[in-house]
Amino acid sequence: MFRHLALFSCGLGLSALAAVAAPLVGRMDGENYVSPTAQFRIRAPVLPELGGVISDTENVVTFQDNYGTHISVACFPMDASQRWEFDTRGLRDYLLFFFTDVVMPNFASRFRGSAVESARFLPDLQGGALIGYALLPGGSHFEHLNRVLDGPPADPAVAKRGTLVFVRDRHVYAISTELAERVTQRSTYKLTKDEEDVQLTNRLTAILGRISVTHERPRTP
């Protein structure tokens, strides 16, 4: 289940960003991306004139550009097994379970040594949400920018991603973004762990502010 979460750990290269994006499974409505199931819409956080690219599957949309943006938004209907986990564990423990047992294995399958750095439960956000912070050795989508700015690195950077997980209308949402400065400013980067967590938390909640659950009916072909 949730195999499309692999999009969190596989990005578009520089050459792909310069290319025309493949046709979307969802659709654009003005500046808004509407998911294929019409479960949610999001005001696009990238601009095509600045190299922004949008790619998607039935359940995950990814936004990326060359200026430090890599955002994935996943929305999955909860099947019987996930509903059982949710009802049995309760909200807080279910969100932690989803992050550690569903999101993290997708990171780890691509980036060896990936690990949870920390996680925090936010009871007042979306009726209860969890933000998990992960360290991904060699897992940055911006390593190519570091090579351009600072020359070839001695070893691959350890990327840091934040993932915001919450449940709405029996769907699990997972919003994920990379802290690009950790790589693009590698030679001068000085943020502490707590400062990194604040940056990622602020960015994830800002992304959440762009999303609305639409309850639209999916379009028929």
C-alpha positions in Angstrom: 0.0 0.0 0.0 1.0 3.6 -0.5 3.7 2.6 -3.0 3.5 6.0 -4.7 5.1 7.6 -1.6 8.4 6.7 -3.3 7.9 10.1 -5.1 9.1 11.7 -1.8 12.6 10.2 -2.4 13.0 10.5 -6.2 13.3 13.9 -7.7 13.8 15.5 -11.1 17.3 16.2 -12.3 18.5 19.5 -13.8 17.9 18.3 -17.3 14.4 17.3 -16.4 13.6 20.7 -15.0 14.5 22.2 -18.3 12.2 19.9 -20.2 8.4 20.1 -20.7 6.6 18.3 -17.9 4.6 15.1 -18.8 0.8 15.5 -18.9 -0.7 15.7 -15.5 -2.9 13.0 -14.0 -4.7 15.8 -12.1 -5.4 19.2 -13.6 -4.6 22.9 -13.3 -7.4 25.3 -12.6 -5.8 28.7 -13.1 -3.0 28.8 -10.5 -4.4 25.8 -8.6 -3.5 22.2 -8.9 -6.5 19.9 -8.5 -5.8 16.3 -7.5 -7.0 13.5 -9.8 -9.6 12.4 -7.3 -10.6 16.0 -6.7 -10.0 15.4 -3.0 -7.9 18.6 -2.6 -6.5 21.5 -4.5 -3.3 23.5 -3.8 -2.2 26.9 -5.1 1.0 25.9 -7.0 4.2 27.0 -5.1 6.3 27.1 -8.3 6.3 29.2 -11.4 6.9 27.7 -14.9 8.7 30.9 -16.0 11.3 30.3 -13.2 11.8 26.7 -14.1 9.1 25.3 -11.9 7.9 21.8 -12.8 4.8 19.9 -11.6 4.6 16.2 -11.8 2.0 13.8 -10.3 0.5 10.3 -10.0 -3.0 9.3 -8.8 -2.0 10.1 -5.2 1.1 12.3 -5.1 1.9 15.7 -6.7 5.5 17.1 -6.6 6.5 20.7 -7.2 10.2 21.5 -7.9 12.3 24.4 -9.2 16.0 25.3 -9.2 15.6 27.9 -6.5 15.3 25.7 -3.5 11.8 24.3 -3.8 11.0 20.6 -3.6 7.5 19.8 -2.2 5.5 16.7 -2.4 1.8 16.4 -1.3 0.3 12.9 -0.9 -3.3 12.1 -0.3 -4.4 8.5 0.2 -7.8 7.0 1.1 -7.5 4.8 4.1 -8.1 1.2 3.3 -9.4 -1.3 5.8 -6.0 -2.1 7.3 -5.2 1.6 7.8 -8.6 2.3 9.3 -7.9 -0.5 11.7 -4.5 0.9 12.6 -6.1 4.4 13.1 -9.0 3.1 15.3 -6.7 0.8 17.3 -3.8 3.2 17.9 -5.6 6.6 18.2 -4.7 9.7 16.3 -1.3 10.5 17.8 0.2 7.0 17.6 -1.3 6.4 14.2 0.4 9.5 12.7 3.7 8.4 14.2 3.2 4.9 12.9 2.4 6.3 9.4 5.6 8.4 9.4 7.9 5.7 10.7 6.4 2.6 9.0 5.2 4.1 5.7 7.0 7.3 4.9 10.5 6.4 6.2 10.8 3.0 4.5 10.4 4.8 1.2 13.2 7.2 2.1 15.4 4.3 3.3 14.9 2.2 0.2 16.5 4.9 -1.9 19.0 6.5 0.6 20.9 4.1 2.7 21.3 5.2 6.3 18.1 7.4 6.3 16.9 7.9 9.8 14.3 9.7 11.8 15.9 12.6 13.6 12.8 13.6 15.7 9.1 14.0 15.5 6.5 16.2 17.2 2.8 16.1 17.6 0.8 19.3 17.1 -2.6 18.8 18.7 -4.0 22.2 17.5 -3.1 21.8 13.8 -5.7 20.1 11.6 -7.3 18.6 14.7 -4.0 16.8 15.4 -1.0 16.6 13.1 2.6 15.2 13.3 5.8 16.7 11.8 8.6 14.2 11.4 12.2 15.3 10.6 14.4 12.9 8.6 18.0 12.8 7.7 18.8 11.3 4.3 22.5 10.7 3.4 22.9 11.6 -0.3 19.2 12.3 -0.5 19.2 16.0 -1.6 17.4 17.2 -4.7 19.8 20.2 -4.8 23.2 18.6 -4.8 23.7 19.8 -8.4 23.3 23.4 -7.2 26.0 22.9 -4.5 28.4 21.6 -7.2 27.8 24.7 -9.3 28.3 27.1 -6.4 31.0 25.5 -4.3 32.6 22.9 -6.6 32.5 19.1 -6.2 31.7 18.2 -2.5 34.0 15.9 -0.7 31.0 13.6 0.1 27.3 13.7 -0.6 25.4 16.0 1.7 23.0 14.7 4.3 19.6 16.1 3.3 17.0 17.0 5.9 13.3 16.7 5.1 10.2 17.6 7.1 7.0 15.7 6.6 3.6 16.9 7.9 1.1 14.1 8.4 -2.6 14.4 9.2 -5.9 12.7 8.6 -9.0 14.4 7.1 -12.2 12.7 5.9 -10.6 9.2 6.1 -7.7 10.3 3.9 -4.1 10.4 5.0 -2.2 13.5 3.9 1.6 13.7 3.9 3.3 17.0 2.9 7.1 16.8 2.6 9.7 19.4 1.8 13.5 19.6 1.9 15.5 22.2 3.7 17.5 23.2 0.6 19.9 25.6 2.4 21.5 22.7 4.2 22.9 21.8 0.8 23.0 24.9 -1.3 24.7 26.9 1.4 26.8 23.9 2.6 30.1 25.7 3.1 28.6 28.5 5.2 25.6 26.7 6.7 25.3 27.2 10.5 21.7 26.6 11.5 21.3 24.5 14.7 18.9 21.5 14.8 16.2 23.5 16.6 16.5 26.3 14.0 16.2 23.8 11.2 13.1 22.4 12.8 11.5 25.9 13.1 12.3 26.6 9.4 10.8 23.3 8.2 7.7 23.7 10.5 7.1 27.2 9.2 7.4 26.1 5.6 5.2 23.1 6.0 2.4 25.0 7.7 2.7 27.7 4.9 2.2 24.9 2.3 -0.7 23.6 4.3 -2.2 27.1 4.1 -2.3 26.7 0.3 -4.3 23.5 0.4 -8.1 23.2 0.5 -10.2 20.0 0.6 -12.5 20.5 -2.3 -15.0 17.6 -2.2 -15.4 18.0 -5.9 -16.6 15.1 -8.0 -13.8 13.7 -10.2 -14.2 14.5 -13.8 -15.3 11.7 -16.1 -13.1 11.0 -19.1 
